[in-house]
Amino acid sequence: MKQHSSEMKKAITEILRGHNQLEKFLADDEFHYRIERESFLPLVIERHGQQVTVTHYAEQNGDLIADPDMEFLIGADGEWYPVALQM
């Protein structure tokens, strides 16, 4: 049995709800939303079909660096299953 990540799903759902983006995220197969706040690294939430990525981006020597980059698959049961974590 694969382990799902309900805590991450809950956290991202709340973030998107707070930014009035949850309905769009749930309705669209292609979704991209970037959140920028002073003193924090930008947060990017994307959806490509059943794949969800959650990434903080920093700039280093003019290049964007993802740290961390978390990837999830949305299962048939609606749960998010982690598939990759890159630091």
Jmol script that loads the backbone (N, CA, C; Angstrom):
load data "model"
ATOM      1  N   MET A   1       0.841  -1.188   0.000  1.00  0.00           N
ATOM      2  CA  MET A   1       0.000   0.000   0.000  1.00  0.00           C
ATOM      3  C   MET A   1       0.881   1.245   0.000  1.00  0.00           C
ATOM      4  N   LYS A   2       0.603   2.154  -0.914  1.00  0.00           N
ATOM      5  CA  LYS A   2       1.365   3.390  -0.988  1.00  0.00           C
ATOM      6  C   LYS A   2       0.878   4.354   0.082  1.00  0.00           C
ATOM      7  N   GLN A   3       1.827   5.119   0.591  1.00  0.00           N
ATOM      8  CA  GLN A   3       1.484   6.092   1.613  1.00  0.00           C
ATOM      9  C   GLN A   3       1.157   7.430   0.946  1.00  0.00           C
ATOM     10  N   HIS A   4       0.079   8.044   1.355  1.00  0.00           N
ATOM     11  CA  HIS A   4      -0.286   9.328   0.781  1.00  0.00           C
ATOM     12  C   HIS A   4       0.131  10.460   1.718  1.00  0.00           C
ATOM     13  N   SER A   5       0.060  11.673   1.197  1.00  0.00           N
ATOM     14  CA  SER A   5       0.516  12.846   1.934  1.00  0.00           C
ATOM     15  C   SER A   5      -0.657  13.785   2.191  1.00  0.00           C
ATOM     16  N   SER A   6      -1.537  13.395   3.100  1.00  0.00           N
ATOM     17  CA  SER A   6      -2.723  14.202   3.372  1.00  0.00           C
ATOM     18  C   SER A   6      -2.379  15.534   4.030  1.00  0.00           C
ATOM     19  N   GLU A   7      -1.291  15.582   4.797  1.00  0.00           N
ATOM     20  CA  GLU A   7      -0.908  16.851   5.440  1.00  0.00           C
ATOM     21  C   GLU A   7      -0.473  17.884   4.404  1.00  0.00           C
ATOM     22  N   MET A   8       0.295  17.472   3.398  1.00  0.00           N
ATOM     23  CA  MET A   8       0.708  18.409   2.348  1.00  0.00           C
ATOM     24  C   MET A   8      -0.502  18.829   1.525  1.00  0.00           C
ATOM     25  N   LYS A   9      -1.354  17.878   1.203  1.00  0.00           N
ATOM     26  CA  LYS A   9      -2.576  18.209   0.461  1.00  0.00           C
ATOM     27  C   LYS A   9      -3.397  19.245   1.234  1.00  0.00           C
ATOM     28  N   LYS A  10      -3.537  19.032   2.520  1.00  0.00           N
ATOM     29  CA  LYS A  10      -4.307  19.956   3.364  1.00  0.00           C
ATOM     30  C   LYS A  10      -3.658  21.341   3.390  1.00  0.00           C
ATOM     31  N   ALA A  11      -2.342  21.394   3.550  1.00  0.00           N
ATOM     32  CA  ALA A  11      -1.634  22.678   3.612  1.00  0.00           C
ATOM     33  C   ALA A  11      -1.769  23.453   2.304  1.00  0.00           C
ATOM     34  N   ILE A  12      -1.550  22.775   1.186  1.00  0.00           N
ATOM     35  CA  ILE A  12      -1.637  23.455  -0.108  1.00  0.00           C
ATOM     36  C   ILE A  12      -3.074  23.860  -0.406  1.00  0.00           C
ATOM     37  N   THR A  13      -4.031  23.030  -0.044  1.00  0.00           N
ATOM     38  CA  THR A  13      -5.444  23.373  -0.223  1.00  0.00           C
ATOM     39  C   THR A  13      -5.778  24.654   0.536  1.00  0.00           C
ATOM     40  N   GLU A  14      -5.299  24.764   1.764  1.00  0.00           N
ATOM     41  CA  GLU A  14      -5.571  25.965   2.566  1.00  0.00           C
ATOM     42  C   GLU A  14      -4.894  27.202   1.974  1.00  0.00           C
ATOM     43  N   ILE A  15      -3.671  27.041   1.489  1.00  0.00           N
ATOM     44  CA  ILE A  15      -2.971  28.165   0.850  1.00  0.00           C
ATOM     45  C   ILE A  15      -3.759  28.625  -0.377  1.00  0.00           C
ATOM     46  N   LEU A  16      -4.153  27.692  -1.222  1.00  0.00           N
ATOM     47  CA  LEU A  16      -4.895  28.057  -2.433  1.00  0.00           C
ATOM     48  C   LEU A  16      -6.255  28.659  -2.097  1.00  0.00           C
ATOM     49  N   ARG A  17      -6.922  28.123  -1.092  1.00  0.00           N
ATOM     50  CA  ARG A  17      -8.209  28.684  -0.660  1.00  0.00           C
ATOM     51  C   ARG A  17      -8.018  30.131  -0.198  1.00  0.00           C
ATOM     52  N   GLY A  18      -6.960  30.377   0.567  1.00  0.00           N
ATOM     53  CA  GLY A  18      -6.681  31.718   1.072  1.00  0.00           C
ATOM     54  C   GLY A  18      -6.362  32.729  -0.021  1.00  0.00           C
ATOM     55  N   HIS A  19      -5.928  32.239  -1.182  1.00  0.00           N
ATOM     56  CA  HIS A  19      -5.606  33.109  -2.317  1.00  0.00           C
ATOM     57  C   HIS A  19      -6.683  33.037  -3.407  1.00  0.00           C
ATOM     58  N   ASN A  20      -7.829  32.475  -3.069  1.00  0.00           N
ATOM     59  CA  ASN A  20      -8.958  32.343  -4.004  1.00  0.00           C
ATOM     60  C   ASN A  20      -8.557  31.624  -5.295  1.00  0.00           C
ATOM     61  N   GLN A  21      -7.726  30.584  -5.171  1.00  0.00           N
ATOM     62  CA  GLN A  21      -7.266  29.823  -6.331  1.00  0.00           C
ATOM     63  C   GLN A  21      -7.666  28.348  -6.279  1.00  0.00           C
ATOM     64  N   LEU A  22      -8.313  27.911  -5.200  1.00  0.00           N
ATOM     65  CA  LEU A  22      -8.609  26.495  -5.028  1.00  0.00           C
ATOM     66  C   LEU A  22      -9.535  25.952  -6.119  1.00  0.00           C
ATOM     67  N   GLU A  23     -10.593  26.670  -6.446  1.00  0.00           N
ATOM     68  CA  GLU A  23     -11.526  26.190  -7.468  1.00  0.00           C
ATOM     69  C   GLU A  23     -10.835  26.035  -8.819  1.00  0.00           C
ATOM     70  N   LYS A  24      -9.985  26.990  -9.167  1.00  0.00           N
ATOM     71  CA  LYS A  24      -9.244  26.924 -10.429  1.00  0.00           C
ATOM     72  C   LYS A  24      -8.289  25.731 -10.416  1.00  0.00           C
ATOM     73  N   PHE A  25      -7.588  25.512  -9.308  1.00  0.00           N
ATOM     74  CA  PHE A  25      -6.669  24.381  -9.179  1.00  0.00           C
ATOM     75  C   PHE A  25      -7.413  23.056  -9.362  1.00  0.00           C
ATOM     76  N   LEU A  26      -8.579  22.940  -8.756  1.00  0.00           N
ATOM     77  CA  LEU A  26      -9.355  21.700  -8.835  1.00  0.00           C
ATOM     78  C   LEU A  26      -9.988  21.496 -10.208  1.00  0.00           C
ATOM     79  N   ALA A  27     -10.332  22.583 -10.892  1.00  0.00           N
ATOM     80  CA  ALA A  27     -11.049  22.486 -12.154  1.00  0.00           C
ATOM     81  C   ALA A  27     -10.143  22.321 -13.370  1.00  0.00           C
ATOM     82  N   ASP A  28      -8.934  22.858 -13.298  1.00  0.00           N
ATOM     83  CA  ASP A  28      -8.050  22.872 -14.465  1.00  0.00           C
ATOM     84  C   ASP A  28      -6.987  21.785 -14.382  1.00  0.00           C
ATOM     85  N   ASP A  29      -6.713  21.143 -15.507  1.00  0.00           N
ATOM     86  CA  ASP A  29      -5.614  20.174 -15.571  1.00  0.00           C
ATOM     87  C   ASP A  29      -4.260  20.881 -15.624  1.00  0.00           C
ATOM     88  N   GLU A  30      -4.239  22.114 -16.117  1.00  0.00           N
ATOM     89  CA  GLU A  30      -3.011  22.907 -16.170  1.00  0.00           C
ATOM     90  C   GLU A  30      -3.196  24.124 -15.278  1.00  0.00           C
ATOM     91  N   PHE A  31      -2.370  24.232 -14.261  1.00  0.00           N
ATOM     92  CA  PHE A  31      -2.509  25.297 -13.259  1.00  0.00           C
ATOM     93  C   PHE A  31      -1.115  25.738 -12.835  1.00  0.00           C
ATOM     94  N   HIS A  32      -0.947  27.039 -12.659  1.00  0.00           N
ATOM     95  CA  HIS A  32       0.325  27.601 -12.176  1.00  0.00           C
ATOM     96  C   HIS A  32      -0.015  28.805 -11.302  1.00  0.00           C
ATOM     97  N   TYR A  33       0.540  28.833 -10.102  1.00  0.00           N
ATOM     98  CA  TYR A  33       0.309  29.969  -9.211  1.00  0.00           C
ATOM     99  C   TYR A  33       1.583  30.249  -8.431  1.00  0.00           C
ATOM    100  N   ARG A  34       2.013  31.489  -8.435  1.00  0.00           N
ATOM    101  CA  ARG A  34       3.242  31.917  -7.752  1.00  0.00           C
ATOM    102  C   ARG A  34       2.873  32.894  -6.636  1.00  0.00           C
ATOM    103  N   ILE A  35       3.416  32.648  -5.457  1.00  0.00           N
ATOM    104  CA  ILE A  35       3.157  33.503  -4.301  1.00  0.00           C
ATOM    105  C   ILE A  35       4.485  34.129  -3.878  1.00  0.00           C
ATOM    106  N   GLU A  36       4.495  35.442  -3.790  1.00  0.00           N
ATOM    107  CA  GLU A  36       5.696  36.142  -3.358  1.00  0.00           C
ATOM    108  C   GLU A  36       5.368  36.978  -2.124  1.00  0.00           C
ATOM    109  N   ARG A  37       6.199  36.815  -1.119  1.00  0.00           N
ATOM    110  CA  ARG A  37       6.082  37.579   0.124  1.00  0.00           C
ATOM    111  C   ARG A  37       7.484  38.037   0.523  1.00  0.00           C
ATOM    112  N   GLU A  38       7.571  39.257   0.984  1.00  0.00           N
ATOM    113  CA  GLU A  38       8.857  39.791   1.432  1.00  0.00           C
ATOM    114  C   GLU A  38       9.438  38.896   2.531  1.00  0.00           C
ATOM    115  N   SER A  39      10.727  38.662   2.482  1.00  0.00           N
ATOM    116  CA  SER A  39      11.476  37.855   3.451  1.00  0.00           C
ATOM    117  C   SER A  39      11.283  36.351   3.285  1.00  0.00           C
ATOM    118  N   PHE A  40      10.535  35.910   2.274  1.00  0.00           N
ATOM    119  CA  PHE A  40      10.334  34.486   2.013  1.00  0.00           C
ATOM    120  C   PHE A  40      10.713  34.184   0.572  1.00  0.00           C
ATOM    121  N   LEU A  41      11.142  32.955   0.321  1.00  0.00           N
ATOM    122  CA  LEU A  41      11.375  32.525  -1.052  1.00  0.00           C
ATOM    123  C   LEU A  41      10.031  32.379  -1.762  1.00  0.00           C
ATOM    124  N   PRO A  42       9.965  32.733  -3.054  1.00  0.00           N
ATOM    125  CA  PRO A  42       8.711  32.546  -3.793  1.00  0.00           C
ATOM    126  C   PRO A  42       8.281  31.079  -3.770  1.00  0.00           C
ATOM    127  N   LEU A  43       6.978  30.861  -3.650  1.00  0.00           N
ATOM    128  CA  LEU A  43       6.385  29.531  -3.655  1.00  0.00           C
ATOM    129  C   LEU A  43       5.579  29.369  -4.937  1.00  0.00           C
ATOM    130  N   VAL A  44       5.835  28.270  -5.660  1.00  0.00           N
ATOM    131  CA  VAL A  44       5.113  28.005  -6.899  1.00  0.00           C
ATOM    132  C   VAL A  44       4.376  26.676  -6.743  1.00  0.00           C
ATOM    133  N   ILE A  45       3.079  26.719  -7.027  1.00  0.00           N
ATOM    134  CA  ILE A  45       2.234  25.522  -6.994  1.00  0.00           C
ATOM    135  C   ILE A  45       1.752  25.296  -8.419  1.00  0.00           C
ATOM    136  N   GLU A  46       2.003  24.092  -8.945  1.00  0.00           N
ATOM    137  CA  GLU A  46       1.608  23.774 -10.313  1.00  0.00           C
ATOM    138  C   GLU A  46       0.853  22.455 -10.350  1.00  0.00           C
ATOM    139  N   ARG A  47      -0.002  22.366 -11.344  1.00  0.00           N
ATOM    140  CA  ARG A  47      -0.693  21.104 -11.606  1.00  0.00           C
ATOM    141  C   ARG A  47      -0.631  20.837 -13.100  1.00  0.00           C
ATOM    142  N   HIS A  48      -0.221  19.631 -13.445  1.00  0.00           N
ATOM    143  CA  HIS A  48      -0.183  19.172 -14.833  1.00  0.00           C
ATOM    144  C   HIS A  48      -0.875  17.818 -14.846  1.00  0.00           C
ATOM    145  N   GLY A  49      -2.157  17.826 -15.164  1.00  0.00           N
ATOM    146  CA  GLY A  49      -2.940  16.598 -15.110  1.00  0.00           C
ATOM    147  C   GLY A  49      -3.034  16.119 -13.671  1.00  0.00           C
ATOM    148  N   GLN A  50      -2.544  14.927 -13.411  1.00  0.00           N
ATOM    149  CA  GLN A  50      -2.598  14.357 -12.062  1.00  0.00           C
ATOM    150  C   GLN A  50      -1.308  14.598 -11.281  1.00  0.00           C
ATOM    151  N   GLN A  51      -0.382  15.364 -11.841  1.00  0.00           N
ATOM    152  CA  GLN A  51       0.873  15.678 -11.152  1.00  0.00           C
ATOM    153  C   GLN A  51       0.782  17.066 -10.526  1.00  0.00           C
ATOM    154  N   VAL A  52       1.197  17.158  -9.256  1.00  0.00           N
ATOM    155  CA  VAL A  52       1.242  18.428  -8.539  1.00  0.00           C
ATOM    156  C   VAL A  52       2.680  18.661  -8.113  1.00  0.00           C
ATOM    157  N   THR A  53       3.194  19.872  -8.360  1.00  0.00           N
ATOM    158  CA  THR A  53       4.519  20.226  -7.856  1.00  0.00           C
ATOM    159  C   THR A  53       4.394  21.434  -6.947  1.00  0.00           C
ATOM    160  N   VAL A  54       5.176  21.404  -5.888  1.00  0.00           N
ATOM    161  CA  VAL A  54       5.224  22.495  -4.911  1.00  0.00           C
ATOM    162  C   VAL A  54       6.703  22.835  -4.741  1.00  0.00           C
ATOM    163  N   THR A  55       7.072  24.061  -5.067  1.00  0.00           N
ATOM    164  CA  THR A  55       8.481  24.410  -5.134  1.00  0.00           C
ATOM    165  C   THR A  55       8.727  25.812  -4.592  1.00  0.00           C
ATOM    166  N   HIS A  56       9.794  25.949  -3.812  1.00  0.00           N
ATOM    167  CA  HIS A  56      10.336  27.262  -3.457  1.00  0.00           C
ATOM    168  C   HIS A  56      11.478  27.545  -4.415  1.00  0.00           C
ATOM    169  N   TYR A  57      11.569  28.772  -4.898  1.00  0.00           N
ATOM    170  CA  TYR A  57      12.638  29.135  -5.828  1.00  0.00           C
ATOM    171  C   TYR A  57      13.532  30.204  -5.224  1.00  0.00           C
ATOM    172  N   ALA A  58      14.837  30.005  -5.402  1.00  0.00           N
ATOM    173  CA  ALA A  58      15.830  31.009  -5.034  1.00  0.00           C
ATOM    174  C   ALA A  58      16.632  31.327  -6.289  1.00  0.00           C
ATOM    175  N   GLU A  59      17.266  32.472  -6.301  1.00  0.00           N
ATOM    176  CA  GLU A  59      18.115  32.823  -7.439  1.00  0.00           C
ATOM    177  C   GLU A  59      19.567  32.728  -7.014  1.00  0.00           C
ATOM    178  N   GLN A  60      20.371  32.054  -7.846  1.00  0.00           N
ATOM    179  CA  GLN A  60      21.789  31.897  -7.561  1.00  0.00           C
ATOM    180  C   GLN A  60      22.555  32.095  -8.859  1.00  0.00           C
ATOM    181  N   ASN A  61      23.423  33.085  -8.881  1.00  0.00           N
ATOM    182  CA  ASN A  61      24.211  33.405 -10.074  1.00  0.00           C
ATOM    183  C   ASN A  61      23.326  33.613 -11.303  1.00  0.00           C
ATOM    184  N   GLY A  62      22.173  34.221 -11.109  1.00  0.00           N
ATOM    185  CA  GLY A  62      21.260  34.516 -12.196  1.00  0.00           C
ATOM    186  C   GLY A  62      20.356  33.361 -12.609  1.00  0.00           C
ATOM    187  N   ASP A  63      20.516  32.183 -11.989  1.00  0.00           N
ATOM    188  CA  ASP A  63      19.692  31.023 -12.309  1.00  0.00           C
ATOM    189  C   ASP A  63      18.675  30.782 -11.205  1.00  0.00           C
ATOM    190  N   LEU A  64      17.481  30.299 -11.587  1.00  0.00           N
ATOM    191  CA  LEU A  64      16.493  29.906 -10.594  1.00  0.00           C
ATOM    192  C   LEU A  64      16.826  28.510 -10.086  1.00  0.00           C
ATOM    193  N   ILE A  65      16.852  28.365  -8.784  1.00  0.00           N
ATOM    194  CA  ILE A  65      17.161  27.099  -8.139  1.00  0.00           C
ATOM    195  C   ILE A  65      15.941  26.682  -7.325  1.00  0.00           C
ATOM    196  N   ALA A  66      15.447  25.475  -7.578  1.00  0.00           N
ATOM    197  CA  ALA A  66      14.322  24.937  -6.816  1.00  0.00           C
ATOM    198  C   ALA A  66      14.849  24.299  -5.542  1.00  0.00           C
ATOM    199  N   ASP A  67      14.343  24.739  -4.393  1.00  0.00           N
ATOM    200  CA  ASP A  67      14.815  24.172  -3.131  1.00  0.00           C
ATOM    201  C   ASP A  67      13.759  24.358  -2.050  1.00  0.00           C
ATOM    202  N   PRO A  68      13.007  23.355  -1.728  1.00  0.00           N
ATOM    203  CA  PRO A  68      12.944  22.037  -2.349  1.00  0.00           C
ATOM    204  C   PRO A  68      11.934  22.030  -3.486  1.00  0.00           C
ATOM    205  N   ASP A  69      11.941  20.936  -4.227  1.00  0.00           N
ATOM    206  CA  ASP A  69      10.968  20.681  -5.273  1.00  0.00           C
ATOM    207  C   ASP A  69      10.275  19.372  -4.897  1.00  0.00           C
ATOM    208  N   MET A  70       8.994  19.458  -4.594  1.00  0.00           N
ATOM    209  CA  MET A  70       8.230  18.271  -4.181  1.00  0.00           C
ATOM    210  C   MET A  70       7.213  17.940  -5.268  1.00  0.00           C
ATOM    211  N   GLU A  71       7.126  16.669  -5.622  1.00  0.00           N
ATOM    212  CA  GLU A  71       6.187  16.235  -6.650  1.00  0.00           C
ATOM    213  C   GLU A  71       5.248  15.180  -6.080  1.00  0.00           C
ATOM    214  N   PHE A  72       3.989  15.301  -6.453  1.00  0.00           N
ATOM    215  CA  PHE A  72       2.943  14.385  -5.989  1.00  0.00           C
ATOM    216  C   PHE A  72       2.100  13.941  -7.177  1.00  0.00           C
ATOM    217  N   LEU A  73       1.516  12.763  -7.083  1.00  0.00           N
ATOM    218  CA  LEU A  73       0.511  12.305  -8.032  1.00  0.00           C
ATOM    219  C   LEU A  73      -0.825  12.240  -7.308  1.00  0.00           C
ATOM    220  N   ILE A  74      -1.867  12.731  -7.975  1.00  0.00           N
ATOM    221  CA  ILE A  74      -3.212  12.641  -7.417  1.00  0.00           C
ATOM    222  C   ILE A  74      -3.762  11.283  -7.812  1.00  0.00           C
ATOM    223  N   GLY A  75      -4.048  10.454  -6.820  1.00  0.00           N
ATOM    224  CA  GLY A  75      -4.559   9.114  -7.074  1.00  0.00           C
ATOM    225  C   GLY A  75      -6.030   9.126  -7.441  1.00  0.00           C
ATOM    226  N   ALA A  76      -6.522   7.989  -7.888  1.00  0.00           N
ATOM    227  CA  ALA A  76      -7.941   7.838  -8.232  1.00  0.00           C
ATOM    228  C   ALA A  76      -8.827   8.107  -7.021  1.00  0.00           C
ATOM    229  N   ASP A  77      -8.256   7.928  -5.816  1.00  0.00           N
ATOM    230  CA  ASP A  77      -8.999   8.182  -4.577  1.00  0.00           C
ATOM    231  C   ASP A  77      -8.944   9.652  -4.151  1.00  0.00           C
ATOM    232  N   GLY A  78      -8.248  10.499  -4.943  1.00  0.00           N
ATOM    233  CA  GLY A  78      -8.151  11.920  -4.625  1.00  0.00           C
ATOM    234  C   GLY A  78      -7.016  12.271  -3.682  1.00  0.00           C
ATOM    235  N   GLU A  79      -6.345  11.273  -3.151  1.00  0.00           N
ATOM    236  CA  GLU A  79      -5.208  11.528  -2.256  1.00  0.00           C
ATOM    237  C   GLU A  79      -3.966  11.871  -3.063  1.00  0.00           C
ATOM    238  N   TRP A  80      -3.024  12.567  -2.414  1.00  0.00           N
ATOM    239  CA  TRP A  80      -1.759  12.926  -3.036  1.00  0.00           C
ATOM    240  C   TRP A  80      -0.703  11.935  -2.605  1.00  0.00           C
ATOM    241  N   TYR A  81       0.008  11.360  -3.564  1.00  0.00           N
ATOM    242  CA  TYR A  81       1.051  10.396  -3.293  1.00  0.00           C
ATOM    243  C   TYR A  81       2.400  10.989  -3.702  1.00  0.00           C
ATOM    244  N   PRO A  82       3.331  11.095  -2.746  1.00  0.00           N
ATOM    245  CA  PRO A  82       4.648  11.676  -3.071  1.00  0.00           C
ATOM    246  C   PRO A  82       5.409  10.775  -4.039  1.00  0.00           C
ATOM    247  N   VAL A  83       6.015  11.394  -5.054  1.00  0.00           N
ATOM    248  CA  VAL A  83       6.807  10.641  -6.014  1.00  0.00           C
ATOM    249  C   VAL A  83       8.245  11.131  -6.104  1.00  0.00           C
ATOM    250  N   ALA A  84       8.513  12.392  -5.685  1.00  0.00           N
ATOM    251  CA  ALA A  84       9.880  12.903  -5.750  1.00  0.00           C
ATOM    252  C   ALA A  84      10.052  14.073  -4.796  1.00  0.00           C
ATOM    253  N   LEU A  85      11.261  14.166  -4.277  1.00  0.00           N
ATOM    254  CA  LEU A  85      11.682  15.294  -3.452  1.00  0.00           C
ATOM    255  C   LEU A  85      13.111  15.604  -3.837  1.00  0.00           C
ATOM    256  N   GLN A  86      13.337  16.827  -4.319  1.00  0.00           N
ATOM    257  CA  GLN A  86      14.676  17.228  -4.711  1.00  0.00           C
ATOM    258  C   GLN A  86      15.064  18.460  -3.916  1.00  0.00           C
ATOM    259  N   MET A  87      16.265  18.409  -3.377  1.00  0.00           N
ATOM    260  CA  MET A  87      16.787  19.535  -2.599  1.00  0.00           C
ATOM    261  C   MET A  87      17.910  20.181  -3.381  1.00  0.00           C
TER     262      MET A  87
END
end "model"
wireframe off; spacefill off
backbone 0.3
color backbone group
